[in-house]
Amino acid sequence: MPTPLRVLMVEDSEDDALLLLQELKRGGYAPESRRVDTPDAVRAALAKHPWDLVVSDYRLPGFNALAALKLVQETGKDLPFIIVSGVVSDEDAVAAMRAGAHDYVTKGKLARLIPIIVRELREAEQRRENKQLQQEQALQSQKLEVIGRVASGVVHDFNNLLTAISGNAELGTLALATGHQAAGNLDEIRQAVERATSLTRQLLAFTRRQTLDLSVMDLNELVTDMARMLKRLVGDEIELVSLLSPDLKTTKANTGQCQQVLVNLVVNARDAMPQGGTITIRTANVAPKPDAAGAAPASYVSLSVMDTGTGMSGEVKAHIFERLFTTKEPGKGTGLGLSTCQDIIRQSGGYMEVQSTVGQGTTFTVCLPQTKEPLKHRTPPPANLAMPRGTETVLLAEDEPAVRGMVAATLQAQGYTVLQAGNGEEAIIVVRSHQDQTIHLLLTDVMMPRMNGIELAKQFGALRPGAKILFTSGYTAEPVTFQGMPAGKVPFIQKPFLPSDLARKLREVLDNLGVP
């Protein structure tokens, strides 16, 4: 069956146009055409009708192919433009190709026309597909940028809440008598906040591509520490099994983000087994294999999460690491999980693999490079460790009331005098209203309405030269820069923090211990 083809002919000879149409029909096309021979006619035809192809004679009375080509280009339409002329010099042909013509054919060799048309139509279609793909990628990038901005704001608010929760939980623990039965409940709250903190930092790493804080870690310890929480996540209908290698080597990665990877994989496994089943978490040493660049073989440790669920088709597997791709119902999945997990593992020098069979389950395997650096075993602080005390005056600028109240109560209990402000402008008013009182330190949130913490610190420093400044934020873990001080050297404590952490950091800054 002939292929439809819409052809605009820029040709002053009706006979030559008929010869072109006959050649197109012999080539398997069913041409729909219009012949034009003036600039105005070319403009009108381009404006009124969609065309697949433009075929132009080189010379017309008062007109030529280069002028016709320019009119086509002015429309912005990507149309193959082929010159068909009785006589065209090599110089003219080269000039036309440089101007944007796709090819040329002499009228005595029309047999060349059909292969050229086939090629140019195919390449034009490829260009259109590439353009559409670029537009889709740009739209996807815009969506992710919006998600990043929203997520950063959510993380800021969430970290403020976590600061208030964890701070009051620790204060409650300190107020209880030794051995009180509520101490265990408060400790559960503290551990939950630690896991929530890992989630927020992982989200920031996704949205801002932060450099990870890597440390030597044991994947067996990771799984063991999270066992109770993971069991609660999967519920009673699912059996959770851990098979941990007794001689597992260590790796260097970010502990909090590895926790999030494990949580994400276990939650996905749970969701793949709506009727219940078994999730198996396995660790192992991985045989050395060359890296992607063909360098010397590298040794890895692996963390696998295997389920007995529904499995995935090949088509689904091909998309699972794409951002915003999800097979879950609306409201039950963002499509960020596996993509973010893969980013985290890659930043740590590792890789992820997946094996899945429909109806038989899925296994995700995370492989991280082995390290020869020694593992630093955790040494938890002694119970009821006294927080450092002080008698100095602290100006506290914090826009979240729950955080401000908790911090003020903590510092006052440790002997400090605390002046409070809900934003930067209020803090400056407080400074000016206490002219006769020494203020030893400004503790300020970085992100506040009306005046942020950086601007507040500048004005405070001018009003009270020599006073110390300690920044805090739940918005970003990136180093704060202030008055030319090197990144990472500005006194800073990341939210959420515990009262004991704040008390120690405050004392460190006031005593100038390792602080510029």
TARAQUI-V666066 format. One record per residue. PHI is phi in whole degrees, 0 to 359 (* if undefined). OMEGA is omega in whole degrees, 0 to 359 (* if undefined). Layout:
# TARAQUI-V666066
[[PHI OMEGA] [PHI OMEGA]]
This chain:
# TARAQUI-V666066
[[* 182] [301 179] [271 179] [298 181] [211 180] [263 188] [239 171] [262 182] [256 174] [263 192] [206 180] [269 181] [255 179] [293 180] [295 178] [296 178] [295 178] [295 178] [297 178] [296 180] [296 178] [296 179] [294 178] [296 180] [293 177] [295 179] [277 175] [96 180] [255 172] [248 189] [283 168] [247 193] [228 172] [214 180] [257 178] [228 182] [218 176] [225 178] [302 181] [296 179] [293 178] [297 180] [301 182] [296 181] [293 179] [294 182] [284 189] [264 188] [229 172] [277 182] [239 175] [266 193] [200 173] [239 176] [244 187] [229 168] [293 182] [281 181] [241 174] [230 179] [300 179] [69 188] [200 175] [209 185] [295 181] [295 178] [291 178] [295 178] [300 180] [297 178] [295 177] [295 182] [296 180] [294 179] [285 183] [81 181] [275 179] [270 182] [248 173] [302 182] [240 184] [241 179] [268 176] [236 187] [221 177] [292 180] [222 175] [215 182] [286 178] [298 180] [296 179] [295 181] [296 179] [296 179] [298 180] [293 179] [294 178] [294 180] [286 177] [127 175] [295 186] [270 177] [188 177] [217 181] [220 173] [277 184] [295 177] [277 181] [230 183] [293 178] [298 178] [284 190] [294 186] [297 178] [301 179] [295 180] [297 179] [303 181] [295 184] [291 176] [295 179] [295 181] [291 177] [296 178] [295 178] [295 178] [296 178] [296 178] [295 179] [296 179] [295 178] [297 179] [297 178] [298 179] [294 178] [295 179] [294 178] [296 178] [295 178] [297 179] [297 178] [296 179] [299 181] [293 177] [296 178] [296 178] [300 180] [298 180] [295 179] [296 182] [298 180] [297 177] [294 178] [296 180] [299 178] [303 181] [294 182] [294 179] [294 174] [298 178] [298 180] [296 178] [298 179] [295 181] [294 183] [293 180] [296 179] [292 177] [296 179] [291 178] [298 177] [295 178] [297 181] [295 182] [279 183] [280 173] [291 180] [303 179] [84 180] [299 185] [294 180] [285 182] [299 179] [295 178] [294 178] [294 177] [293 176] [297 177] [298 180] [299 180] [294 178] [296 178] [295 178] [300 179] [291 177] [296 177] [298 177] [298 179] [297 183] [293 179] [291 176] [295 179] [294 177] [296 179] [297 179] [291 187] [281 187] [240 180] [51 181] [283 173] [288 185] [280 174] [272 186] [264 176] [213 178] [292 184] [216 179] [248 182] [296 176] [297 178] [297 179] [302 182] [294 181] [297 181] [296 185] [263 187] [303 183] [296 180] [295 181] [296 178] [297 178] [293 180] [294 187] [276 178] [86 185] [283 183] [283 184] [241 177] [273 180] [251 184] [241 176] [244 176] [242 188] [255 181] [292 183] [290 181] [248 185] [296 176] [282 180] [266 177] [224 177] [242 184] [204 177] [269 186] [299 182] [300 182] [284 173] [294 174] [301 180] [294 176] [300 180] [297 178] [301 182] [297 181] [293 180] [291 178] [296 177] [298 178] [296 177] [301 183] [293 179] [278 181] [232 183] [298 179] [261 182] [95 181] [160 183] [230 172] [248 180] [246 176] [255 185] [232 172] [244 182] [197 169] [274 184] [256 179] [301 181] [303 177] [214 178] [298 177] [279 187] [298 182] [272 179] [79 180] [286 181] [301 181] [304 180] [247 178] [261 184] [230 165] [245 184] [237 174] [231 183] [247 174] [238 185] [244 177] [239 178] [250 187] [269 190] [284 181] [75 182] [230 174] [284 178] [299 180] [295 179] [294 180] [302 182] [292 186] [242 192] [295 181] [265 177] [279 179] [293 179] [74 175] [276 178] [210 175] [259 183] [276 180] [294 177] [305 180] [90 182] [246 179] [192 182] [264 186] [82 180] [261 192] [301 185] [292 177] [299 179] [294 177] [303 180] [297 178] [299 180] [300 183] [294 179] [296 179] [297 178] [269 178] [84 182] [250 180] [208 179] [238 176] [231 178] [221 173] [233 183] [206 176] [227 181] [304 179] [84 183] [237 176] [110 186] [222 174] [232 172] [259 180] [235 176] [258 179] [243 180] [238 183] [297 173] [290 176] [229 177] [261 177] [293 183] [290 177] [277 177] [268 182] [290 183] [291 177] [236 182] [297 180] [296 179] [302 180] [298 177] [58 177] [298 184] [294 177] [281 179] [296 184] [250 177] [194 180] [240 184] [288 176] [260 182] [241 172] [266 183] [255 177] [247 185] [210 185] [275 179] [268 185] [303 182] [296 179] [290 181] [301 180] [295 180] [295 181] [295 180] [299 180] [296 179] [298 184] [291 178] [296 179] [294 180] [265 173] [101 182] [281 168] [267 187] [242 171] [257 189] [246 176] [213 182] [271 176] [196 184] [295 180] [297 177] [297 181] [296 178] [295 176] [299 179] [299 180] [300 183] [290 180] [276 178] [238 183] [301 185] [271 183] [249 178] [286 173] [249 187] [277 186] [207 171] [257 174] [253 187] [229 170] [290 180] [284 184] [258 178] [219 177] [288 173] [74 172] [203 183] [281 186] [294 180] [294 179] [294 177] [302 182] [298 179] [297 181] [291 178] [298 180] [298 178] [288 181] [280 182] [231 180] [299 180] [95 178] [287 181] [274 179] [226 176] [232 180] [266 172] [217 179] [197 170] [256 186] [270 185] [211 175] [264 179] [287 182] [300 176] [279 175] [251 185] [207 175] [50 174] [78 179] [288 182] [300 178] [302 181] [89 180] [257 179] [280 179] [304 188] [207 172] [229 185] [278 170] [282 354] [282 178] [232 176] [271 177] [307 180] [295 177] [296 180] [296 181] [299 180] [291 180] [295 179] [299 180] [295 179] [299 181] [291 181] [297 181] [272 178] [60 181] [273 179] [70 181] [244 181] [292 *]]
